C-alpha cells in the first residue's frame, strides 16, 4: 500500500522517465542520448528519494517528535 502511494505521488517523475525512454528510442546522436540518459537516471533517483522520504514521514507520523504532532489539540 505504501508503495502505491509513492507511485501516485510521483507521477510527474514517472511520466518524465517514460518520455526520456521514448526519446531514446528515436534519437541516434550519441551526445543527445548521453544527455537524455543522464536526465532519466536523475528522475529515477528523484523517485527513489521521494519514496524514501515518504516512508520516513509515514513511519514517524505517530511519533511525539513529528513536527505535526501537537498534544494541545487533543485537550
Long-range contacts (C-beta under 8 A, 24 or more apart in sequence): 2-54, 2-55, 2-58, 3-51, 5-54, 6-47, 6-50, 6-51, 6-54, 6-55, 9-50, 9-54, 10-46, 10-47, 10-50, 10-51, 13-43, 13-46, 13-47, 13-50, 14-47, 16-40, 16-43, 17-43, 17-44, 17-47
